[in-house]
Amino acid sequence: MVKLAILLTRRKGMTHQEFLDYRRDVHAPLLLSIPETKQYVRKFVVSTPVPASIYPAPVYDAMVEAWFDNVEDMTSFFQSDNFVNIVDPDHVNFLDVSAAVRLVTEETVLI
């Protein structure tokens, strides 16, 4: 299984709360509406920063983790017509797309 981790920054002019609301109320339903999500995505998690006084303020507004059976399924998902034409165009409405950091990984569980 492979995991794609993406660090996200909200688009300029948008508050952090507006970003969270848009992602939850508009973008997530859009993502879940395409059949390829059920076909290819095994797990999808969105994490958002919480205050932690001994750590510096977060640089990113959220982290997305998406699990796929293999790299080929991940590629098929992101290249599907529905993702390309329905989901991906929505990203500019709430993300600074140029600032996204992506990392394709395999996990090694230690504990």
N, C-alpha and C positions, 0 to 999 in steps of 0.2 A: 504494500500500500504506500502511496506517496501523498505528501501533504504540501499544499501551496500555502505559504504564509505571505500575507501582504500587509504592509504598514501603510495606513491611509492618513492623509491630511485633508481637512475640509477646504472647500473653495473659498477664495478671498471674498470678504463681504458677508460671510455667513457665520453666525455665532456657533459655538460648540453645541448648544441645545438645538438650534435649528438643524444642524448637521445630524444629530442623533435622531430627531423627530423625522426628518426626511428619509434617512436610511431605514428606520423602522416602519414608517407608515406608507412610504411610496416605493422605495427601491426593493426592500425585502419581498413584498407581495409580487412585484414584477419578476424578480428572480424565481420565486416559487411558482409562477404561472406558466413557465415553459416546461414542456415534458422532459427535456434533456436534464433538468435538475434532478428529477427522480431517477432517470436512466443512468446518469454518470456519477453524481455526487453522493458519497457515502456518509459524509458528516460535514456540517458547515457551522462554524462558530464565529461570532463577532465578540471581541473583547474591547472594552473601553477603559481608559485610565481612571484610577481612583486616587484621591489625595493620599499621599504618603510622605509625611513631613521630613523624613531623613533622606529622601531621594529628590533629585532635581525635578522641576516641572517637566511633564512629558513633551516630547517634540512632535508626536503623532496624536491624532484624534481617535484612532481605532486600529485594531489588528484583526484581520480576517484569516481564518484557517479553513481550508477546504480540502477534504480527503477524497482521493480517487483510488480505484483499484490499481491503476498503472498510469504511466505517462501518456500512453496512447489514448486512454479514456479522458484524461485531463485535456489533451489537445483536441479531441473530438468535441468535448463540451464547449471550449472557448472558440472553436471554429464553426460551431453549428450556426445555421442561418438564424435561428431564434435568438441565440445569444448575441450574435453580431448585429442583428437588426432591431432587437427589442430591448435587451438588457444593457449592452455596452453603450449605446448612445445616451442613456440616462446618467452615466457616471459624471459627465461634465456638469450636471445640475447640482451636485453636492460635493464633488471631489476636485482637488488639484491633481489632475491625472498625471501631470509631469513629475510630481513629487512622490508618487507611489513607489515603494520598494518591495520587490518580489523575490521570494526564495523558494525553490522547489526542493523538498527535503524527504528523507526517510527518517523515521524516529527510532531512537534506541532508548528503551525505557530502562532506567536504572533502579527506580524504586516502585 
